[in-house]
């Protein structure tokens, strides 16, 4: 049996299946492998949450009861308080003092149009919120209408920080003052919660901080599906992410208590995270609160507050792009929201190197080109061995074909004759494959680096490429990709099987179709890699030919 042919057929079959499955998911159809999280409506819980459910729910779930009857009493009408800074434009809902809308307004390309991104939002079709409140009694929570404290709502040019405060009504003898602090140039929002006991009896509430959103997909390149969903990090258990489908099945497996770390919602290029004070004990919960909403949060027990006393709880809320170096400086492990998956150990050094090259050339497109050249140079000895082996196999193709014709009725003798030919000519039939297999993890890692790096968003290269995170507007790079793949196929030995030969000719067309929708940065990397591979293969083949003439 021709093992090499079997391997090629297996690769082609898996590629075709994954291509079809990605096409299905891209067009909103059910996946063959990943269940649609909106298909199930089972209420699930980690068993730690007693946090109020969404105010939009007609009846709170048993797993998340609204504390006290006062929540159903008539309250003042809620309003939206608009604010703006140099990096944000948003709204805070006085119902709960909830961060209801947050738009990232910082321009990634000074020469281009603003690349605004809406993170938090509440519309008829989409919900994504950051909210807090108290539990453990009939205390103020995110269902109560707060009163905004008078003050500026826009960051002036001569200001470094902007503070917006909201006061809750008194409930259960407790009053809450929530203060948001925005800092110029920062995607970290300080959130201070002052809990005052204005009653006559001691109280011991717990503060919850949570992120709530639906499973609505975010914009990602076609045929590429990045992770979206909750994530939890603790010093003991490190980074744990949970898919919405796992929550539907009540299979979320995360740490439930800690005194360190953070909780987050992750999506392509951007993330949000509550970062409580380190050392403060907290319970962690991940659950579904209605057929369309999920939440991840922490509950932080507070010390007993005597009448007339108060306590302050400080936390930070990150809401911004997944810029790896900036995330490292905010909290331990926060850079992991930029998720490379199983290839992290290779991808992180590759991004570090790409970043260093960008620091020299000042252009992410040229940085991709130079990194690809550097990687090809490092792997040149392996590539040379592979191309030499393929060249030898190409020379032997007529003799191999003759043996197949001679013993076509006896596969056992045919394989024995082929093995004897390999032994006589000192050729390893897998010599052209193994060096390539060794390089595959590096190329896959670089794929994830380019797909996951928000630095590519809005980054231009040359001429018609104004955004490396978007597809080539004129499809020039994908066409070059198709041509380069075709040339590579022509340089390789022609398979003896006519069907296999046609398949090898068809594969560049099939893969090029996907590359028409890939981000320009990814296609640029593959084009440069292919061109360098063709140059290497041509050079090595020519050198081998010159060596044979000299020997003759």
Secondary structure as GFF3:
##gff-version 3
##sequence-region A 1 552
A	DSSP	alpha_helix	3	26	.	.	.	ID=ss1
A	DSSP	three_ten_helix	37	39	.	.	.	ID=ss2
A	DSSP	three_ten_helix	70	72	.	.	.	ID=ss3
A	DSSP	beta_strand	80	84	.	.	.	ID=ss4
A	DSSP	beta_strand	88	93	.	.	.	ID=ss5
A	DSSP	beta_strand	98	104	.	.	.	ID=ss6
A	DSSP	beta_strand	117	118	.	.	.	ID=ss7
A	DSSP	beta_strand	121	122	.	.	.	ID=ss8
A	DSSP	beta_strand	127	135	.	.	.	ID=ss9
A	DSSP	beta_strand	147	148	.	.	.	ID=ss10
A	DSSP	beta_strand	161	167	.	.	.	ID=ss11
A	DSSP	beta_strand	174	183	.	.	.	ID=ss12
A	DSSP	beta_strand	188	197	.	.	.	ID=ss13
A	DSSP	beta_strand	206	214	.	.	.	ID=ss14
A	DSSP	beta_strand	229	234	.	.	.	ID=ss15
A	DSSP	beta_strand	238	242	.	.	.	ID=ss16
A	DSSP	alpha_helix	244	248	.	.	.	ID=ss17
A	DSSP	beta_strand	257	258	.	.	.	ID=ss18
A	DSSP	beta_strand	262	266	.	.	.	ID=ss19
A	DSSP	beta_strand	270	276	.	.	.	ID=ss20
A	DSSP	beta_strand	282	290	.	.	.	ID=ss21
A	DSSP	beta_strand	293	301	.	.	.	ID=ss22
A	DSSP	beta_strand	310	321	.	.	.	ID=ss23
A	DSSP	alpha_helix	324	328	.	.	.	ID=ss24
A	DSSP	three_ten_helix	334	337	.	.	.	ID=ss25
A	DSSP	three_ten_helix	341	343	.	.	.	ID=ss26
A	DSSP	alpha_helix	344	361	.	.	.	ID=ss27
A	DSSP	alpha_helix	364	378	.	.	.	ID=ss28
A	DSSP	alpha_helix	380	406	.	.	.	ID=ss29
A	DSSP	alpha_helix	411	425	.	.	.	ID=ss30
A	DSSP	alpha_helix	431	452	.	.	.	ID=ss31
A	DSSP	three_ten_helix	454	456	.	.	.	ID=ss32
A	DSSP	alpha_helix	476	491	.	.	.	ID=ss33
A	DSSP	alpha_helix	498	515	.	.	.	ID=ss34
A	DSSP	alpha_helix	520	551	.	.	.	ID=ss35
###
